[in-house]
C-alpha cells in the first residue's frame, strides 16, 4: 500500500470530470486500498479518485467514529434525494477551510462494490453529506464552488500563499 499525493485547490486537475470504470481489475483494487490508506492517514472522512489525480469514478468514505466502516463506491449514481441540511464541510484538497453548505438531507445511491456487485446505499446525516461531497469531486466540482465569488477568491489567495510557503 502507499500514500497518494492529494491535489490542492486551485489545481486545475481537480476540475477534470471522471470517467466510469469499465472493469474492476487488480489496479482498481489497489487504487481503492491506497485511497483508503491516504484518507485514514490524512485524516479525512472521504476521498475521491479525482483528488489523487486519477480521473475514474471511485470514492472511499468512512464517517464512523471507530474508523472501521470503509465504503468503496464505484460508478456511484444518485437516484433519489430529498430534504435539505446545512452542514459545515471541509476538504482534504482545501486544507484549513470550512464552511456551511446546503445538501440534500437523504439520498439513495446506486454503485458497484469491489466485487462488481450492484449495490444500493441509503444515507442521511453526515454520511449523506460526505457521499454528495465526494460524488461532486467526480464531476470536477469542489465544495468551495458553492460559496460566493468573494469567498472563493479569498480561499484561492490563502491556499496559493500557503503553497508558496511550503514549496
Ligand atoms: Ni473534498
Backbone and ligand atoms as CSV (ligand in chain L), in Angstrom:
chain,resi,resn,atom,element,x,y,z
A,1,UNK,N,N,0.849,-1.198,0.000
A,1,UNK,CA,C,0.000,0.000,0.000
A,1,UNK,C,C,0.876,1.236,0.000
A,2,UNK,N,N,0.320,2.309,-0.502
A,2,UNK,CA,C,1.099,3.544,-0.464
A,2,UNK,C,C,0.190,4.755,-0.336
A,3,UNK,N,N,0.752,5.777,0.265
A,3,UNK,CA,C,0.025,7.035,0.390
A,3,UNK,C,C,0.122,7.790,-0.925
A,4,UNK,N,N,-1.004,8.353,-1.331
A,4,UNK,CA,C,-1.045,9.071,-2.606
A,4,UNK,C,C,-1.039,10.577,-2.348
A,5,UNK,N,N,-0.327,11.348,-3.174
A,5,UNK,CA,C,-0.355,12.804,-3.011
A,5,UNK,C,C,-1.751,13.346,-3.367
A,6,UNK,N,N,-2.236,14.282,-2.548
A,6,UNK,CA,C,-3.569,14.855,-2.756
A,6,UNK,C,C,-3.445,16.222,-3.437
A,7,UNK,N,N,-4.154,16.389,-4.547
A,7,UNK,CA,C,-4.152,17.679,-5.247
A,7,UNK,C,C,-4.819,18.728,-4.379
A,8,UNK,N,N,-4.297,19.949,-4.469
A,8,UNK,CA,C,-4.869,21.034,-3.675
A,8,UNK,C,C,-5.459,22.126,-4.566
A,9,UNK,N,N,-6.613,22.613,-4.151
A,9,UNK,CA,C,-7.244,23.772,-4.775
A,9,UNK,C,C,-6.237,24.912,-4.798
A,10,UNK,N,N,-6.077,25.693,-5.864
A,10,UNK,CA,C,-6.852,25.669,-7.108
A,10,UNK,C,C,-6.215,24.871,-8.237
A,11,UNK,N,N,-5.669,23.710,-7.969
A,11,UNK,CA,C,-5.081,22.893,-9.035
A,11,UNK,C,C,-6.147,22.588,-10.099
A,12,UNK,N,N,-5.888,22.948,-11.370
A,12,UNK,CA,C,-6.920,22.771,-12.411
A,12,UNK,C,C,-7.296,21.305,-12.640
A,13,UNK,N,N,-6.432,20.361,-12.224
A,13,UNK,CA,C,-6.751,18.942,-12.434
A,13,UNK,C,C,-7.932,18.488,-11.579
A,14,UNK,N,N,-8.249,19.277,-10.527
A,14,UNK,CA,C,-9.434,18.965,-9.701
A,14,UNK,C,C,-10.734,19.191,-10.473
A,15,UNK,N,N,-10.619,19.855,-11.637
A,15,UNK,CA,C,-11.826,20.158,-12.426
A,15,UNK,C,C,-12.091,19.139,-13.525
A,16,UNK,N,N,-11.226,18.145,-13.641
A,16,UNK,CA,C,-11.394,17.155,-14.712
A,16,UNK,C,C,-12.510,16.171,-14.320
A,17,UNK,N,N,-13.561,16.036,-15.159
A,17,UNK,CA,C,-14.620,15.070,-14.829
A,17,UNK,C,C,-14.084,13.635,-14.955
A,18,UNK,N,N,-14.511,12.767,-14.033
A,18,UNK,CA,C,-14.017,11.388,-14.008
A,18,UNK,C,C,-14.822,10.499,-14.959
A,19,UNK,N,N,-14.162,9.482,-15.488
A,19,UNK,CA,C,-14.816,8.528,-16.400
A,19,UNK,C,C,-15.286,7.289,-15.637
A,20,UNK,N,N,-16.356,6.663,-16.124
A,20,UNK,CA,C,-16.825,5.423,-15.490
A,20,UNK,C,C,-15.757,4.337,-15.557
A,21,UNK,N,N,-15.769,3.444,-14.577
A,21,UNK,CA,C,-14.835,2.324,-14.538
A,21,UNK,C,C,-15.495,1.140,-15.238
A,22,UNK,N,N,-14.867,0.677,-16.317
A,22,UNK,CA,C,-15.468,-0.384,-17.131
A,22,UNK,C,C,-15.152,-1.766,-16.559
A,23,UNK,N,N,-13.961,-1.916,-15.974
A,23,UNK,CA,C,-13.554,-3.227,-15.493
A,23,UNK,C,C,-12.897,-3.070,-14.118
A,24,UNK,N,N,-13.388,-3.862,-13.154
A,24,UNK,CA,C,-12.841,-3.772,-11.799
A,24,UNK,C,C,-11.716,-4.794,-11.680
A,25,UNK,N,N,-10.505,-4.364,-12.015
A,25,UNK,CA,C,-9.358,-5.274,-12.023
A,25,UNK,C,C,-8.468,-5.014,-10.798
A,26,UNK,N,N,-7.309,-5.655,-10.794
A,26,UNK,CA,C,-6.397,-5.516,-9.661
A,26,UNK,C,C,-5.956,-4.052,-9.468
A,27,UNK,N,N,-5.821,-3.331,-10.576
A,27,UNK,CA,C,-5.430,-1.916,-10.499
A,27,UNK,C,C,-6.456,-1.092,-9.719
A,28,UNK,N,N,-7.736,-1.407,-9.911
A,28,UNK,CA,C,-8.807,-0.691,-9.204
A,28,UNK,C,C,-8.798,-1.079,-7.726
A,29,UNK,N,N,-8.558,-2.372,-7.443
A,29,UNK,CA,C,-8.455,-2.811,-6.040
A,29,UNK,C,C,-7.310,-2.094,-5.333
A,30,UNK,N,N,-6.177,-1.988,-6.030
A,30,UNK,CA,C,-5.015,-1.308,-5.443
A,30,UNK,C,C,-5.326,0.172,-5.217
A,31,UNK,N,N,-5.968,0.796,-6.221
A,31,UNK,CA,C,-6.337,2.211,-6.090
A,31,UNK,C,C,-7.227,2.423,-4.862
A,32,UNK,N,N,-8.227,1.540,-4.683
A,32,UNK,CA,C,-9.144,1.668,-3.546
A,32,UNK,C,C,-8.390,1.525,-2.224
A,33,UNK,N,N,-7.469,0.558,-2.156
A,33,UNK,CA,C,-6.674,0.369,-0.928
A,33,UNK,C,C,-5.797,1.586,-0.640
A,34,UNK,N,N,-5.130,2.079,-1.676
A,34,UNK,CA,C,-4.252,3.241,-1.491
A,34,UNK,C,C,-5.049,4.492,-1.107
A,35,UNK,N,N,-6.221,4.645,-1.721
A,35,UNK,CA,C,-7.055,5.804,-1.392
A,35,UNK,C,C,-7.558,5.717,0.044
A,36,UNK,N,N,-7.946,4.510,0.484
A,36,UNK,CA,C,-8.417,4.339,1.863
A,36,UNK,C,C,-7.280,4.674,2.834
A,37,UNK,N,N,-6.094,4.168,2.552
A,37,UNK,CA,C,-4.948,4.438,3.423
A,37,UNK,C,C,-4.654,5.943,3.474
A,38,UNK,N,N,-4.725,6.584,2.328
A,38,UNK,CA,C,-4.469,8.026,2.236
A,38,UNK,C,C,-5.516,8.813,3.019
A,39,UNK,N,N,-6.775,8.388,2.912
A,39,UNK,CA,C,-7.867,9.056,3.633
A,39,UNK,C,C,-7.690,8.904,5.150
A,40,UNK,N,N,-7.394,7.685,5.618
A,40,UNK,CA,C,-7.239,7.451,7.062
A,40,UNK,C,C,-6.032,8.207,7.614
A,41,UNK,N,N,-4.958,8.241,6.841
A,41,UNK,CA,C,-3.734,8.894,7.282
A,41,UNK,C,C,-3.904,10.414,7.377
A,42,UNK,N,N,-4.735,10.977,6.483
A,42,UNK,CA,C,-4.808,12.451,6.343
A,42,UNK,C,C,-5.047,13.222,7.663
A,43,UNK,N,N,-6.003,12.940,8.546
A,43,UNK,CA,C,-7.127,12.027,8.376
A,43,UNK,C,C,-8.321,12.765,7.773
A,44,UNK,N,N,-9.128,11.987,7.020
A,44,UNK,CA,C,-10.335,12.550,6.430
A,44,UNK,C,C,-11.447,11.525,6.481
A,45,UNK,N,N,-12.673,11.949,6.106
A,45,UNK,CA,C,-13.812,11.023,6.141
A,45,UNK,C,C,-14.231,10.588,4.737
A,46,UNK,N,N,-13.571,11.157,3.715
A,46,UNK,CA,C,-13.890,10.752,2.356
A,46,UNK,C,C,-12.801,11.210,1.401
A,47,UNK,N,N,-12.690,10.484,0.289
A,47,UNK,CA,C,-11.702,10.865,-0.731
A,47,UNK,C,C,-12.215,10.369,-2.081
A,48,UNK,N,N,-12.100,11.231,-3.077
A,48,UNK,CA,C,-12.489,10.857,-4.441
A,48,UNK,C,C,-11.221,10.670,-5.268
A,49,UNK,N,N,-11.269,9.741,-6.238
A,49,UNK,CA,C,-10.086,9.455,-7.059
A,49,UNK,C,C,-9.544,10.722,-7.722
A,50,UNK,N,N,-10.450,11.624,-8.107
A,50,UNK,CA,C,-10.052,12.907,-8.702
A,50,UNK,C,C,-9.004,13.623,-7.852
A,51,UNK,N,N,-9.149,13.534,-6.530
A,51,UNK,CA,C,-8.246,14.254,-5.630
A,51,UNK,C,C,-6.826,13.688,-5.636
A,52,UNK,N,N,-6.672,12.445,-6.097
A,52,UNK,CA,C,-5.331,11.871,-6.204
A,52,UNK,C,C,-4.941,11.764,-7.685
A,53,UNK,N,N,-5.593,12.612,-8.493
A,53,UNK,CA,C,-5.253,12.755,-9.907
A,53,UNK,C,C,-5.500,11.486,-10.726
A,54,UNK,N,N,-6.484,10.699,-10.298
A,54,UNK,CA,C,-6.937,9.541,-11.077
A,54,UNK,C,C,-8.376,9.856,-11.468
A,55,UNK,N,N,-8.630,10.001,-12.753
A,55,UNK,CA,C,-9.930,10.533,-13.165
A,55,UNK,C,C,-10.898,9.420,-13.530
A,56,UNK,N,N,-11.147,8.584,-12.497
A,56,UNK,CA,C,-12.059,7.455,-12.599
A,56,UNK,C,C,-13.091,7.570,-11.491
A,57,UNK,N,N,-14.284,6.997,-11.736
A,57,UNK,CA,C,-15.391,7.199,-10.805
A,57,UNK,C,C,-15.322,6.221,-9.629
A,58,UNK,N,N,-14.524,6.600,-8.653
A,58,UNK,CA,C,-14.350,5.796,-7.441
A,58,UNK,C,C,-14.200,6.743,-6.252
A,59,UNK,N,N,-14.963,6.465,-5.184
A,59,UNK,CA,C,-14.812,7.236,-3.953
A,59,UNK,C,C,-14.694,6.284,-2.766
A,60,UNK,N,N,-13.988,6.720,-1.735
A,60,UNK,CA,C,-13.944,5.978,-0.476
A,60,UNK,C,C,-14.466,6.903,0.620
A,61,UNK,N,N,-15.200,6.306,1.567
A,61,UNK,CA,C,-15.867,7.062,2.609
A,61,UNK,C,C,-15.818,6.269,3.909
A,62,UNK,N,N,-15.568,6.943,5.019
A,62,UNK,CA,C,-15.763,6.331,6.333
A,62,UNK,C,C,-16.089,7.439,7.330
A,63,UNK,N,N,-17.349,7.532,7.719
A,63,UNK,CA,C,-17.753,8.593,8.658
A,63,UNK,C,C,-17.867,8.052,10.085
A,64,UNK,N,N,-17.464,6.791,10.300
A,64,UNK,CA,C,-17.612,6.206,11.636
A,64,UNK,C,C,-16.575,6.774,12.603
A,65,UNK,N,N,-16.955,6.813,13.889
A,65,UNK,CA,C,-16.026,7.248,14.946
A,65,UNK,C,C,-14.858,6.279,15.049
A,66,UNK,N,N,-15.161,5.000,14.832
A,66,UNK,CA,C,-14.174,3.938,15.049
A,66,UNK,C,C,-13.269,3.721,13.832
A,67,UNK,N,N,-13.567,4.408,12.716
A,67,UNK,CA,C,-12.733,4.341,11.513
A,67,UNK,C,C,-12.610,2.915,10.975
A,68,UNK,N,N,-13.704,2.176,11.062
A,68,UNK,CA,C,-13.659,0.804,10.546
A,68,UNK,C,C,-14.904,0.463,9.720
A,69,UNK,N,N,-15.530,1.496,9.145
A,69,UNK,CA,C,-16.689,1.279,8.283
A,69,UNK,C,C,-16.398,1.826,6.895
A,70,UNK,N,N,-15.388,1.263,6.275
A,70,UNK,CA,C,-14.980,1.750,4.950
A,70,UNK,C,C,-16.016,1.385,3.893
A,71,UNK,N,N,-16.393,2.384,3.105
A,71,UNK,CA,C,-17.267,2.159,1.957
A,71,UNK,C,C,-16.476,2.518,0.706
A,72,UNK,N,N,-16.455,1.612,-0.260
A,72,UNK,CA,C,-15.834,1.900,-1.552
A,72,UNK,C,C,-16.958,1.909,-2.580
A,73,UNK,N,N,-17.167,3.047,-3.218
A,73,UNK,CA,C,-18.256,3.188,-4.182
A,73,UNK,C,C,-17.671,3.393,-5.574
A,74,UNK,N,N,-17.988,2.459,-6.469
A,74,UNK,CA,C,-17.521,2.541,-7.853
A,74,UNK,C,C,-18.700,2.932,-8.739
A,75,UNK,N,N,-18.468,3.868,-9.634
A,75,UNK,CA,C,-19.512,4.401,-10.525
A,75,UNK,C,C,-20.787,4.795,-9.761
A,76,UNK,N,N,-20.657,5.562,-8.675
A,76,UNK,CA,C,-21.855,5.895,-7.890
A,76,UNK,C,C,-22.793,6.821,-8.668
A,77,UNK,N,N,-24.075,6.559,-8.517
A,77,UNK,CA,C,-25.089,7.404,-9.146
A,77,UNK,C,C,-26.176,7.699,-8.148
A,78,UNK,N,N,-26.484,8.974,-7.990
A,78,UNK,CA,C,-27.548,9.360,-7.073
A,78,UNK,C,C,-28.882,9.182,-7.781
A,79,UNK,N,N,-29.758,8.328,-7.227
A,79,UNK,CA,C,-31.027,8.045,-7.896
A,79,UNK,C,C,-32.213,8.678,-7.173
A,80,UNK,N,N,-31.996,9.107,-5.931
A,80,UNK,CA,C,-33.064,9.777,-5.175
A,80,UNK,C,C,-32.432,10.775,-4.246
A,81,UNK,N,N,-33.145,11.885,-3.991
A,81,UNK,CA,C,-32.703,12.801,-2.942
A,81,UNK,C,C,-33.909,13.569,-2.441
A,82,UNK,N,N,-33.934,13.834,-1.145
A,82,UNK,CA,C,-34.980,14.726,-0.640
A,82,UNK,C,C,-34.527,15.437,0.628
A,83,UNK,N,N,-35.275,16.452,0.973
A,83,UNK,CA,C,-34.977,17.250,2.154
A,83,UNK,C,C,-33.724,18.079,1.966
A,84,UNK,N,N,-33.342,18.808,3.008
A,84,UNK,CA,C,-32.064,19.505,2.927
A,84,UNK,C,C,-31.467,19.653,4.315
A,85,UNK,N,N,-30.166,19.801,4.346
A,85,UNK,CA,C,-29.445,20.005,5.599
A,85,UNK,C,C,-28.283,20.952,5.329
A,86,UNK,N,N,-27.945,21.695,6.365
A,86,UNK,CA,C,-26.843,22.644,6.277
A,86,UNK,C,C,-25.762,22.131,7.210
A,87,UNK,N,N,-24.611,21.860,6.649
A,87,UNK,CA,C,-23.565,21.211,7.434
A,87,UNK,C,C,-22.226,21.867,7.124
A,88,UNK,N,N,-21.376,22.004,8.145
A,88,UNK,CA,C,-20.057,22.574,7.897
A,88,UNK,C,C,-19.171,21.529,7.236
A,89,UNK,N,N,-18.594,21.889,6.112
A,89,UNK,CA,C,-17.759,20.952,5.368
A,89,UNK,C,C,-16.333,21.447,5.250
A,90,UNK,N,N,-15.444,20.476,5.104
A,90,UNK,CA,C,-14.050,20.759,4.784
A,90,UNK,C,C,-13.653,19.800,3.688
A,91,UNK,N,N,-12.409,19.876,3.241
A,91,UNK,CA,C,-11.982,19.014,2.141
A,91,UNK,C,C,-10.465,18.868,2.198
A,92,UNK,N,N,-9.985,17.642,1.990
A,92,UNK,CA,C,-8.539,17.414,2.026
A,92,UNK,C,C,-7.824,18.191,0.918
A,93,UNK,N,N,-8.553,18.595,-0.117
A,93,UNK,CA,C,-7.950,19.386,-1.191
A,93,UNK,C,C,-8.018,20.886,-0.918
A,94,UNK,N,N,-8.699,21.256,0.164
A,94,UNK,CA,C,-8.815,22.675,0.531
A,94,UNK,C,C,-8.492,22.799,2.020
A,95,UNK,N,N,-7.247,22.479,2.406
A,95,UNK,CA,C,-6.920,22.347,3.836
A,95,UNK,C,C,-7.127,23.630,4.623
A,96,UNK,N,N,-7.712,23.456,5.811
A,96,UNK,CA,C,-7.883,24.588,6.727
A,96,UNK,C,C,-9.098,25.451,6.460
A,97,UNK,N,N,-9.882,25.105,5.443
A,97,UNK,CA,C,-11.061,25.912,5.097
A,97,UNK,C,C,-12.320,25.104,5.421
A,98,UNK,N,N,-13.245,25.733,6.142
A,98,UNK,CA,C,-14.512,25.079,6.493
A,98,UNK,C,C,-15.632,26.070,6.259
A,99,UNK,N,N,-16.737,25.593,5.708
A,99,UNK,CA,C,-17.889,26.478,5.549
A,99,UNK,C,C,-19.161,25.654,5.440
A,100,UNK,N,N,-20.295,26.335,5.701
A,100,UNK,CA,C,-21.580,25.641,5.668
A,100,UNK,C,C,-22.116,25.568,4.246
A,101,UNK,N,N,-22.506,24.352,3.864
A,101,UNK,CA,C,-23.007,24.083,2.517
A,101,UNK,C,C,-24.352,23.381,2.657
A,102,UNK,N,N,-25.302,23.763,1.765
A,102,UNK,CA,C,-26.602,23.100,1.791
A,102,UNK,C,C,-26.574,21.864,0.896
A,103,UNK,N,N,-27.028,20.759,1.454
A,103,UNK,CA,C,-27.067,19.485,0.715
A,103,UNK,C,C,-28.413,18.822,0.935
A,104,UNK,N,N,-28.707,17.798,0.114
A,104,UNK,CA,C,-29.912,17.000,0.339
A,104,UNK,C,C,-29.801,16.318,1.705
A,105,UNK,N,N,-30.940,16.160,2.370
A,105,UNK,CA,C,-30.956,15.543,3.691
A,105,UNK,C,C,-30.833,14.034,3.631
A,106,UNK,N,N,-31.385,13.455,2.573
A,106,UNK,CA,C,-31.373,11.996,2.416
A,106,UNK,C,C,-31.152,11.696,0.942
A,107,UNK,N,N,-30.310,10.701,0.691
A,107,UNK,CA,C,-30.044,10.308,-0.696
A,107,UNK,C,C,-30.058,8.785,-0.830
A,108,UNK,N,N,-30.323,8.342,-2.054
A,108,UNK,CA,C,-30.142,6.933,-2.391
A,108,UNK,C,C,-29.163,6.890,-3.565
A,109,UNK,N,N,-28.150,6.056,-3.415
A,109,UNK,CA,C,-27.091,5.958,-4.423
A,109,UNK,C,C,-26.970,4.508,-4.886
A,110,UNK,N,N,-26.870,4.313,-6.178
A,110,UNK,CA,C,-26.550,3.001,-6.744
A,110,UNK,C,C,-25.081,2.991,-7.122
A,111,UNK,N,N,-24.400,1.890,-6.855
A,111,UNK,CA,C,-22.962,1.816,-7.161
A,111,UNK,C,C,-22.543,0.356,-7.289
A,112,UNK,N,N,-21.309,0.150,-7.685
A,112,UNK,CA,C,-20.733,-1.193,-7.711
A,112,UNK,C,C,-19.737,-1.305,-6.571
A,113,UNK,N,N,-19.688,-2.491,-5.935
A,113,UNK,CA,C,-18.653,-2.713,-4.924
A,113,UNK,C,C,-17.415,-3.308,-5.608
A,114,UNK,N,N,-16.391,-3.615,-4.823
A,114,UNK,CA,C,-15.119,-4.079,-5.403
A,114,UNK,C,C,-15.234,-5.445,-6.074
A,115,UNK,N,N,-16.324,-6.171,-5.780
A,115,UNK,CA,C,-16.559,-7.447,-6.460
A,115,UNK,C,C,-17.425,-7.268,-7.705
A,116,UNK,N,N,-17.755,-6.003,-8.020
A,116,UNK,CA,C,-18.560,-5.733,-9.200
A,116,UNK,C,C,-20.053,-5.943,-8.994
A,117,UNK,N,N,-20.450,-6.144,-7.720
A,117,UNK,CA,C,-21.875,-6.333,-7.427
A,117,UNK,C,C,-22.594,-4.990,-7.371
A,118,UNK,N,N,-23.806,-4.942,-7.932
A,118,UNK,CA,C,-24.626,-3.734,-7.873
A,118,UNK,C,C,-25.167,-3.575,-6.455
A,119,UNK,N,N,-24.981,-2.399,-5.887
A,119,UNK,CA,C,-25.383,-2.135,-4.502
A,119,UNK,C,C,-26.208,-0.868,-4.438
A,120,UNK,N,N,-26.931,-0.748,-3.326
A,120,UNK,CA,C,-27.757,0.425,-3.087
A,120,UNK,C,C,-27.410,0.956,-1.705
A,121,UNK,N,N,-27.154,2.247,-1.612
A,121,UNK,CA,C,-26.869,2.881,-0.321
A,121,UNK,C,C,-27.923,3.943,-0.062
A,122,UNK,N,N,-28.577,3.832,1.087
A,122,UNK,CA,C,-29.490,4.893,1.504
A,122,UNK,C,C,-28.811,5.595,2.667
A,123,UNK,N,N,-28.693,6.926,2.587
A,123,UNK,CA,C,-27.926,7.644,3.603
A,123,UNK,C,C,-28.609,8.937,3.995
A,124,UNK,N,N,-28.431,9.297,5.278
A,124,UNK,CA,C,-28.814,10.638,5.710
A,124,UNK,C,C,-27.705,11.163,6.625
A,125,UNK,N,N,-27.919,12.345,7.187
A,125,UNK,CA,C,-26.935,12.918,8.098
A,125,UNK,C,C,-25.567,13.090,7.453
A,126,UNK,N,N,-24.534,12.847,8.258
A,126,UNK,CA,C,-23.175,13.120,7.800
A,126,UNK,C,C,-22.755,12.229,6.643
A,127,UNK,N,N,-23.239,10.981,6.640
A,127,UNK,CA,C,-22.882,10.086,5.528
A,127,UNK,C,C,-23.437,10.624,4.205
A,128,UNK,N,N,-24.667,11.145,4.236
A,128,UNK,CA,C,-25.269,11.710,3.020
A,128,UNK,C,C,-24.472,12.925,2.542
A,129,UNK,N,N,-24.044,13.755,3.494
A,129,UNK,CA,C,-23.248,14.944,3.146
A,129,UNK,C,C,-21.935,14.504,2.494
A,130,UNK,N,N,-21.275,13.557,3.137
A,130,UNK,CA,C,-19.962,13.117,2.678
A,130,UNK,C,C,-20.046,12.494,1.272
A,131,UNK,N,N,-21.043,11.640,1.057
A,131,UNK,CA,C,-21.172,10.994,-0.251
A,131,UNK,C,C,-21.473,12.039,-1.338
A,132,UNK,N,N,-22.334,13.016,-1.032
A,132,UNK,CA,C,-22.626,14.065,-2.012
A,132,UNK,C,C,-21.368,14.877,-2.325
A,133,UNK,N,N,-20.606,15.202,-1.280
A,133,UNK,CA,C,-19.367,15.960,-1.446
A,133,UNK,C,C,-18.375,15.196,-2.338
A,134,UNK,N,N,-18.196,13.901,-2.057
A,134,UNK,CA,C,-17.227,13.111,-2.832
A,134,UNK,C,C,-17.700,12.899,-4.270
A,135,UNK,N,N,-19.003,12.686,-4.458
A,135,UNK,CA,C,-19.517,12.499,-5.817
A,135,UNK,C,C,-19.339,13.766,-6.651
A,136,UNK,N,N,-19.417,14.905,-6.014
A,136,UNK,CA,C,-19.187,16.169,-6.725
A,136,UNK,C,C,-17.757,16.273,-7.243
A,137,UNK,N,N,-16.806,15.742,-6.456
A,137,UNK,CA,C,-15.411,15.748,-6.919
A,137,UNK,C,C,-15.301,15.049,-8.272
A,138,UNK,N,N,-16.082,13.969,-8.449
A,138,UNK,CA,C,-16.016,13.208,-9.699
A,138,UNK,C,C,-16.528,14.025,-10.887
A,139,UNK,N,N,-17.320,15.053,-10.588
A,139,UNK,CA,C,-17.791,15.962,-11.648
A,139,UNK,C,C,-16.840,17.139,-11.827
A,140,UNK,N,N,-15.755,17.147,-11.076
A,140,UNK,CA,C,-14.802,18.261,-11.172
A,140,UNK,C,C,-15.222,19.460,-10.358
A,141,UNK,N,N,-16.055,19.208,-9.342
A,141,UNK,CA,C,-16.573,20.304,-8.529
A,141,UNK,C,C,-16.116,20.173,-7.082
A,142,UNK,N,N,-15.873,21.311,-6.437
A,142,UNK,CA,C,-15.428,21.335,-5.043
A,142,UNK,C,C,-16.476,22.040,-4.185
A,143,UNK,N,N,-16.434,21.789,-2.877
A,143,UNK,CA,C,-17.444,22.436,-2.017
A,143,UNK,C,C,-17.332,23.958,-2.058
A,144,UNK,N,N,-16.110,24.457,-2.308
A,144,UNK,CA,C,-15.947,25.922,-2.357
A,144,UNK,C,C,-16.664,26.544,-3.562
A,145,UNK,N,N,-16.982,25.720,-4.574
A,145,UNK,CA,C,-17.742,26.230,-5.716
A,145,UNK,C,C,-19.147,26.673,-5.307
A,146,UNK,N,N,-19.611,26.228,-4.143
A,146,UNK,CA,C,-20.928,26.641,-3.640
A,146,UNK,C,C,-20.860,28.003,-2.953
A,147,UNK,N,N,-19.651,28.474,-2.656
A,147,UNK,CA,C,-19.505,29.721,-1.901
A,147,UNK,C,C,-19.516,30.931,-2.844
A,148,UNK,N,N,-19.638,32.120,-2.250
A,148,UNK,CA,C,-19.693,33.349,-3.051
A,148,UNK,C,C,-18.351,33.555,-3.758
A,149,UNK,N,N,-18.366,34.269,-4.896
A,149,UNK,CA,C,-17.115,34.534,-5.624
A,149,UNK,C,C,-16.063,35.218,-4.747
A,150,UNK,N,N,-16.513,36.089,-3.840
A,150,UNK,CA,C,-15.566,36.788,-2.973
A,150,UNK,C,C,-14.871,35.804,-2.026
A,151,UNK,N,N,-15.660,34.911,-1.421
A,151,UNK,CA,C,-15.075,33.903,-0.529
A,151,UNK,C,C,-14.107,33.009,-1.297
A,152,UNK,N,N,-14.507,32.626,-2.512
A,152,UNK,CA,C,-13.648,31.760,-3.321
A,152,UNK,C,C,-12.316,32.427,-3.634
A,153,UNK,N,N,-12.384,33.733,-3.895
A,153,UNK,CA,C,-11.173,34.491,-4.216
A,153,UNK,C,C,-10.227,34.518,-3.011
A,154,UNK,N,N,-10.820,34.725,-1.824
A,154,UNK,CA,C,-10.011,34.762,-0.594
A,154,UNK,C,C,-9.349,33.407,-0.325
A,155,UNK,N,N,-10.131,32.335,-0.523
A,155,UNK,CA,C,-9.613,30.984,-0.267
A,155,UNK,C,C,-8.479,30.670,-1.241
A,156,UNK,N,N,-8.678,31.038,-2.502
A,156,UNK,CA,C,-7.656,30.819,-3.527
A,156,UNK,C,C,-6.356,31.532,-3.135
A,157,UNK,N,N,-6.473,32.796,-2.716
A,157,UNK,CA,C,-5.280,33.584,-2.344
A,157,UNK,C,C,-4.581,32.952,-1.144
A,158,UNK,N,N,-5.385,32.506,-0.159
A,158,UNK,CA,C,-4.816,31.916,1.055
A,158,UNK,C,C,-4.061,30.625,0.736
A,159,UNK,N,N,-4.671,29.770,-0.097
A,159,UNK,CA,C,-4.021,28.492,-0.400
A,159,UNK,C,C,-2.798,28.662,-1.296
A,160,UNK,N,N,-2.845,29.628,-2.212
A,160,UNK,CA,C,-1.671,29.878,-3.056
A,160,UNK,C,C,-0.506,30.375,-2.215
A,161,UNK,N,N,-0.828,31.210,-1.194
A,161,UNK,CA,C,0.195,31.726,-0.304
A,161,UNK,C,C,0.807,30.571,0.503
A,162,UNK,N,N,-0.056,29.702,1.037
A,162,UNK,CA,C,0.408,28.520,1.791
A,162,UNK,C,C,1.309,27.647,0.936
A,163,UNK,N,N,0.922,27.450,-0.345
A,163,UNK,CA,C,1.689,26.583,-1.247
A,163,UNK,C,C,3.076,27.171,-1.464
A,164,UNK,N,N,3.155,28.506,-1.546
A,164,UNK,CA,C,4.473,29.163,-1.720
A,164,UNK,C,C,5.349,28.955,-0.500
A,165,UNK,N,N,4.713,29.029,0.687
A,165,UNK,CA,C,5.486,28.892,1.938
A,165,UNK,C,C,6.034,27.466,2.077
A,166,UNK,N,N,5.193,26.472,1.722
A,166,UNK,CA,C,5.627,25.079,1.929
A,166,UNK,C,C,6.436,24.536,0.749
A,167,UNK,N,N,6.484,25.280,-0.356
A,167,UNK,CA,C,7.207,24.782,-1.547
A,167,UNK,C,C,8.723,24.824,-1.333
L,1,NI,NI,NI,-13.342,17.018,-0.758
